[in-house]
Amino acid sequence: MRAYTADQWVLLFFFYCLCGWVWESCYVSARRRRWVNRGFLHGPVLPIYGSGAILILLFTLPVRNYPALLYLSGAVAATLLEYVTGAAMERLFKVRYWDYSGQKFHVNGYICLSSSIAWGFFSILLVKVVHPPIARLVLSVPAAFATPLALALVAGFTVDAVRSVQAALDLRAMLEKLTEENEELRRLARRMEIISAFAEEDLQKFRDKTQVERILLQSRLREERQKRAKGRAERKQRREERLAEALGTLSDATLSALENVSAAAEACRDRLMGENGLSAGKLAELDEAVEKLRARQEAVRARTAKAYRQSLRILRGNPSAAARQYPEAMENLRRLEGTDED
């Protein structure tokens, strides 16, 4: 096996990143019947394919003349990379960017037997068919050109990676915020029930008026797709309008729930103060709950479509992404993502 220089390894890495992006984007687009710019990054690269190809080459080129060892070493190397990458990304971003949980013989949803078998065949295809001509092409690139090209690719990749990591962290923050919002709304409603429970005749009225769970369920956004607009400018305008409408629906539903709870809380406080009197502790607790509700309303009103755009881009590029810790928030974003399609 000929040793490659650092520049040549870099060029090979980005070539296989591009190949992986082309394959994944075409495959997923065909299944979804719409174009999907697949991947975590903004550019046309999938680093896991580049990393996988390089790792497979390192493991298999020394045994390329032994098909059984080539198959086994390639399958093991790629499977380990897939597991480590999937687990690390979910741990960092709280989102699972691919999920084999629906496949047989999977391990924590990060890898599965069918995928590992496929990696073995891919390793043979890579080493025996794809890599030899690509290696000759890379080796023919003059060093005076290969070095600046490799540096430019690394620089662009680094900028893209930083932006994409920040977007993924923003998605995690968005999921946490939406989950916290719903949980706090339910928690405050239960708290108000407990506070007002000693006035038994008010309790059922309070529950009937707030209906927090019903309002949250009714916040499901429209999923019907409109006819495709003519021209790129019209399609963009339609996407903007649909997203704005969906965000408005989501915000209005949340604000409606918050307004109902806070109004009921204030009415309960005023009535109990007038008729039965409240202890200083109960009054402070009611005031604190009302303040939290008002603050949450202001936070929802201040939210703009811009805060969602990067999150929606990631979801469009990773249709199978899941968030086990934030299923309800992910479902809400999925419905928003559906409104932003062409």
C-alpha positions as CSV (number, residue, x, y, z in Angstrom):
1,M,0.0,0.0,0.0
2,R,1.4,3.4,-1.0
3,A,1.6,5.9,1.8
4,Y,-0.4,9.1,1.2
5,T,0.6,12.5,2.3
6,A,-1.5,14.6,4.6
7,D,-2.8,16.7,1.7
8,Q,-3.8,13.6,-0.2
9,W,-5.6,12.1,2.8
10,V,-7.5,15.4,3.1
11,L,-8.5,15.4,-0.6
12,L,-9.6,11.8,-0.3
13,F,-11.7,12.6,2.8
14,F,-13.6,15.4,1.1
15,F,-14.1,13.4,-2.1
16,Y,-15.8,10.7,-0.1
17,C,-17.7,13.3,1.9
18,L,-19.1,14.6,-1.3
19,C,-19.9,11.1,-2.6
20,G,-21.8,10.3,0.6
21,W,-23.8,13.5,0.3
22,V,-24.8,12.8,-3.3
23,W,-25.8,9.2,-2.4
24,E,-27.8,10.2,0.8
25,S,-29.4,13.2,-0.8
26,C,-30.6,11.3,-3.9
27,Y,-31.7,8.3,-1.9
28,V,-33.7,10.2,0.8
29,S,-35.1,12.6,-1.9
30,A,-36.4,9.6,-3.9
31,R,-38.0,8.2,-0.8
32,R,-39.5,11.5,0.3
33,R,-40.4,12.5,-3.3
34,R,-38.9,15.9,-2.8
35,W,-35.4,17.3,-2.7
36,V,-33.7,16.8,0.6
37,N,-30.3,18.5,1.2
38,R,-29.1,15.7,3.4
39,G,-26.8,16.1,6.3
40,F,-25.7,18.1,9.3
41,L,-23.6,20.7,7.6
42,H,-24.7,23.4,5.2
43,G,-22.3,22.4,2.4
44,P,-22.5,19.3,0.1
45,V,-20.5,17.1,2.5
46,L,-21.4,14.3,4.9
47,P,-18.3,13.9,7.2
48,I,-19.4,10.5,8.5
49,Y,-19.0,9.1,5.0
50,G,-15.6,10.7,4.5
51,S,-14.5,9.5,8.0
52,G,-15.9,6.1,7.3
53,A,-14.2,5.8,4.0
54,I,-10.8,6.8,5.4
55,L,-11.2,4.5,8.4
56,I,-12.2,1.6,6.1
57,L,-9.2,2.3,3.9
58,L,-6.8,2.3,6.9
59,F,-8.2,-1.0,8.1
60,T,-8.7,-2.8,4.8
61,L,-5.9,-1.8,2.4
62,P,-3.4,-3.9,4.2
63,V,-5.7,-7.0,3.7
64,R,-7.2,-6.0,0.4
65,N,-6.1,-9.3,-1.1
66,Y,-8.1,-11.3,1.5
67,P,-11.8,-10.8,0.7
68,A,-13.1,-12.3,4.0
69,L,-10.7,-10.1,6.1
70,L,-11.5,-7.1,3.9
71,Y,-15.2,-7.6,4.4
72,L,-15.0,-8.2,8.2
73,S,-12.5,-5.4,9.0
74,G,-14.5,-2.9,6.9
75,A,-17.8,-3.8,8.5
76,V,-16.3,-3.6,12.0
77,A,-14.6,-0.3,11.5
78,A,-17.6,1.4,9.9
79,T,-20.0,0.0,12.5
80,L,-17.8,1.3,15.4
81,L,-17.6,4.7,13.8
82,E,-21.3,4.8,13.3
83,Y,-22.1,3.9,16.9
84,V,-19.6,6.3,18.4
85,T,-20.7,9.2,16.2
86,G,-24.4,8.6,16.8
87,A,-24.0,8.3,20.5
88,A,-21.7,11.3,20.8
89,M,-24.0,13.5,18.7
90,E,-27.1,12.6,20.7
91,R,-25.3,13.1,24.0
92,L,-24.1,16.6,22.9
93,F,-27.1,17.8,20.9
94,K,-30.0,15.8,22.5
95,V,-31.1,14.7,19.0
96,R,-30.6,11.4,17.4
97,Y,-29.8,12.2,13.7
98,W,-30.4,8.6,12.6
99,D,-32.3,5.9,14.3
100,Y,-32.3,2.1,13.7
101,S,-34.7,1.3,16.5
102,G,-37.2,0.1,14.0
103,Q,-34.7,-2.4,12.5
104,K,-34.1,-5.9,13.8
105,F,-30.9,-6.6,15.8
106,H,-30.1,-3.0,16.6
107,V,-27.9,-1.7,19.4
108,N,-29.4,1.3,21.1
109,G,-30.7,2.5,17.7
110,Y,-27.3,3.7,16.6
111,I,-26.3,0.6,14.6
112,C,-28.1,-2.5,13.3
113,L,-27.1,-5.8,11.7
114,S,-28.4,-5.0,8.2
115,S,-26.4,-1.7,8.2
116,S,-23.2,-3.5,9.4
117,I,-23.7,-6.2,6.6
118,A,-24.1,-3.4,4.1
119,W,-20.9,-1.7,5.4
120,G,-19.0,-4.9,4.7
121,F,-20.1,-5.0,1.1
122,F,-19.5,-1.3,0.7
123,S,-15.9,-1.8,2.0
124,I,-15.3,-4.4,-0.8
125,L,-16.8,-2.0,-3.4
126,L,-14.7,0.9,-2.1
127,V,-11.4,-0.9,-2.0
128,K,-11.7,-3.0,-5.2
129,V,-13.7,-0.7,-7.5
130,V,-14.0,2.9,-6.3
131,H,-10.8,3.8,-4.6
132,P,-8.1,2.7,-7.2
133,P,-9.0,5.2,-9.9
134,I,-9.7,7.9,-7.3
135,A,-6.3,7.2,-5.7
136,R,-4.6,7.6,-9.1
137,L,-6.4,10.9,-9.7
138,V,-5.4,12.2,-6.3
139,L,-1.8,11.1,-6.7
140,S,-1.6,12.9,-10.0
141,V,-2.4,16.2,-8.4
142,P,0.8,18.3,-8.1
143,A,1.8,19.1,-4.6
144,A,1.9,22.8,-5.4
145,F,-1.8,22.6,-6.1
146,A,-2.9,19.9,-3.6
147,T,-1.6,21.8,-0.6
148,P,-3.6,25.1,-1.1
149,L,-6.6,23.1,-2.2
150,A,-6.5,21.0,0.9
151,L,-6.1,24.1,3.1
152,A,-9.0,25.8,1.4
153,L,-11.2,22.8,1.9
154,V,-10.3,22.5,5.5
155,A,-10.9,26.2,6.1
156,G,-14.3,26.1,4.5
157,F,-15.2,22.9,6.3
158,T,-14.2,24.4,9.7
159,V,-16.4,27.5,9.2
160,D,-19.3,25.3,8.1
161,A,-18.8,23.0,11.0
162,V,-18.7,25.8,13.5
163,R,-21.9,27.3,12.1
164,S,-23.6,23.9,12.0
165,V,-22.7,23.0,15.5
166,Q,-24.1,26.3,16.7
167,A,-27.3,25.6,14.8
168,A,-27.5,22.1,16.4
169,L,-27.0,23.7,19.8
170,D,-29.8,26.2,19.0
171,L,-32.0,23.3,18.0
172,R,-31.3,21.6,21.4
173,A,-32.1,24.9,23.2
174,M,-35.3,25.3,21.2
175,L,-36.4,21.8,22.1
176,E,-35.6,22.5,25.8
177,K,-37.5,25.8,25.7
178,L,-40.6,24.3,24.1
179,T,-40.6,21.4,26.5
180,E,-40.1,23.7,29.5
181,E,-42.9,25.9,28.3
182,N,-45.4,23.2,28.1
183,E,-44.3,21.6,31.3
184,E,-44.4,24.9,33.2
185,L,-47.9,25.6,31.8
186,R,-49.2,22.3,33.1
187,R,-47.4,22.7,36.4
188,L,-48.8,26.1,37.0
189,A,-52.3,24.9,36.1
190,R,-52.0,22.0,38.6
191,R,-50.6,24.5,41.2
192,M,-53.6,26.8,40.8
193,E,-55.9,23.8,41.2
194,I,-54.3,22.9,44.5
195,I,-54.5,26.5,45.7
196,S,-58.1,26.9,44.8
197,A,-59.1,23.4,45.9
198,F,-60.2,24.6,49.4
199,A,-63.0,26.5,47.6
200,E,-64.5,23.3,46.2
201,E,-67.2,25.0,44.1
202,D,-64.5,26.9,42.3
203,L,-62.4,23.9,41.4
204,Q,-64.5,22.5,38.6
205,K,-65.1,26.0,37.2
206,F,-61.4,26.5,37.1
207,R,-60.7,23.2,35.3
208,D,-63.5,23.9,32.8
209,K,-62.2,27.4,32.0
210,T,-58.5,26.6,31.6
211,Q,-58.7,23.2,29.7
212,V,-54.9,23.4,29.3
213,E,-54.6,19.9,27.8
214,R,-57.4,20.4,25.3
215,I,-55.9,23.8,24.2
216,L,-52.4,22.3,23.8
217,L,-53.8,19.4,21.8
218,Q,-55.8,21.9,19.6
219,S,-52.5,23.6,18.8
220,R,-51.8,21.0,16.1
221,L,-50.9,22.9,13.0
222,R,-52.4,22.5,9.5
223,E,-50.6,19.8,7.5
224,E,-52.4,20.3,4.2
225,R,-50.0,21.3,1.4
226,Q,-51.0,24.0,-0.9
227,K,-50.5,23.9,-4.7
228,R,-47.0,24.7,-5.8
229,A,-46.5,28.4,-6.6
230,K,-45.1,29.4,-10.0
231,G,-41.5,30.5,-9.9
232,R,-38.9,30.6,-7.3
233,A,-39.9,33.9,-5.8
234,E,-43.5,32.8,-5.4
235,R,-42.5,29.5,-3.8
236,K,-40.3,31.4,-1.3
237,Q,-43.1,33.8,-0.5
238,R,-45.5,30.9,0.1
239,R,-43.0,29.2,2.4
240,E,-42.6,32.5,4.4
241,E,-46.4,32.8,4.7
242,R,-47.0,29.2,5.7
243,L,-44.3,29.3,8.3
244,A,-45.5,32.6,9.7
245,E,-49.1,31.2,9.8
246,A,-47.9,28.0,11.5
247,L,-45.8,30.0,14.1
248,G,-48.8,32.3,14.7
249,T,-51.0,29.3,15.3
250,L,-48.5,27.7,17.7
251,S,-48.0,31.0,19.5
252,D,-51.7,31.8,19.7
253,A,-52.5,28.4,21.1
254,T,-49.9,28.8,23.8
255,L,-50.9,32.3,24.6
256,S,-54.5,31.3,24.8
257,A,-53.7,28.6,27.3
258,L,-51.5,31.0,29.3
259,E,-54.2,33.7,29.2
260,N,-56.9,31.4,30.4
261,V,-54.8,30.1,33.2
262,S,-53.7,33.5,34.4
263,A,-57.2,35.0,34.1
264,A,-58.7,32.1,36.1
265,A,-55.9,32.5,38.7
266,E,-56.6,36.3,39.1
267,A,-60.3,35.7,39.3
268,C,-59.8,33.0,41.9
269,R,-57.5,35.2,43.9
270,D,-59.9,38.2,43.8
271,R,-62.9,36.1,44.7
272,L,-61.3,34.3,47.6
273,M,-59.9,37.5,48.9
274,G,-63.3,39.1,48.8
275,E,-65.3,36.2,50.3
276,N,-63.0,34.0,52.4
277,G,-59.8,35.9,52.8
278,L,-56.4,34.5,52.0
279,S,-53.4,34.0,54.1
280,A,-50.2,36.0,53.3
281,G,-48.5,32.8,52.1
282,K,-51.4,31.8,49.8
283,L,-51.6,35.3,48.4
284,A,-47.9,35.4,47.7
285,E,-48.1,32.1,46.0
286,L,-50.9,33.2,43.8
287,D,-49.1,36.4,42.9
288,E,-46.0,34.5,42.0
289,A,-47.9,32.1,39.7
290,V,-49.6,35.0,37.9
291,E,-46.2,36.8,37.4
292,K,-44.7,33.6,35.9
293,L,-47.6,33.3,33.6
294,R,-47.3,36.9,32.4
295,A,-43.6,36.5,31.9
296,R,-44.1,33.4,29.9
297,Q,-46.6,35.2,27.7
298,E,-44.1,38.0,27.0
299,A,-41.4,35.4,26.0
300,V,-43.8,33.7,23.6
301,R,-44.8,37.0,22.0
302,A,-41.1,38.0,21.5
303,R,-40.3,34.8,19.6
304,T,-39.8,35.3,15.9
305,A,-39.6,33.0,12.9
306,K,-35.8,33.6,12.7
307,A,-35.3,31.6,15.9
308,Y,-36.8,28.6,14.2
309,R,-35.1,28.7,10.8
310,Q,-31.8,26.9,11.6
311,S,-33.7,24.3,13.5
312,L,-36.0,23.6,10.6
313,R,-33.0,23.4,8.2
314,I,-31.5,20.7,10.3
315,L,-34.8,18.7,10.4
316,R,-35.2,19.0,6.7
317,G,-31.7,17.6,6.2
318,N,-32.3,14.8,8.7
319,P,-35.9,13.6,8.2
320,S,-35.4,10.6,10.6
321,A,-34.0,12.7,13.5
322,A,-35.6,12.1,16.9
323,A,-35.3,13.5,20.4
324,R,-36.2,11.0,23.0
325,Q,-36.1,13.6,25.8
326,Y,-38.3,16.1,24.0
327,P,-40.8,14.1,21.9
328,E,-43.6,16.7,22.2
329,A,-41.3,19.6,21.2
330,M,-39.9,17.7,18.3
331,E,-43.4,16.9,17.1
332,N,-44.3,20.6,17.2
333,L,-41.1,21.4,15.2
334,R,-41.9,18.6,12.7
335,R,-45.2,20.2,12.0
336,L,-43.6,23.5,11.4
337,E,-41.0,21.9,9.2
338,G,-43.9,20.5,7.1
339,T,-45.2,24.0,6.5
340,D,-41.8,25.1,5.1
341,E,-41.6,22.6,2.2
342,D,-41.9,23.6,-1.4
